[in-house]
Amino acid sequence: MTTDSPRWIASSYSNNGGACIEWAPEHARHTGEVLVRDSKNPAGPHLHLTPQAFTDLVTLAKQTRI
């Protein structure tokens, strides 16, 4: 089951000055595809990731300081 407008959830780091991402967990659960977008540009493009790629992205984000 897929939806045309998935429910987006903000990153747990969303209080870090506005630089955060959102993801659509229900879409991922139903399709196996993880959608990721910039919370500052919800109408903009978003990534379509495999669960492994999403895990790798989260791991990289935790290790990287900007």
Residue, then its C-alpha position, 0 to 999 in steps of 0.5 A: m500500500t502506498t499513499d500519495s501524501p505520506r505522513w512525514i516525521a521530523s528528525s529527533y535533531s530538529n531543534n538544532g537551528g532548523a537544519c533537519i530532515e524528515w522521513a516517512p516511516e509509514h511509507a517505508r513500512h508499506t513499500g520498503e522505500v525510505l523517503v527523506r526530505d528537507s524540512k525547510n523545503p517540504a514541497g521540494p525534491h526528496l530522496h528515495l532510499t533503501p533501508q540500508a542506505f537510510t541506515d548508512l545516512v543516519t550513521l554518517a550524520k551521527q559521525t559528522r559535525i558541520 
